[in-house]
């Protein structure tokens, strides 16, 4: 494996997905009183953003199957990875 770095220090952002932990919405971004649906929508949107819209990769850290993720994307109107 070859890792291409942006500068002299190796960071988490320089590591490939299967080595680096995925960055999703931090817990602080969830507000008291937020619905489960809104929290789920934010997590899915964050996973899609972290994987540049790659649904197969986004489904892994969310712990759901690709078909379930596809259904949730449609349900939450997150087409285009947003």
Helices and strands as residue ranges (DSSP letters): G 12-14, G 27-29, H 36-50, H 55-62, H 66-75, G 79-81
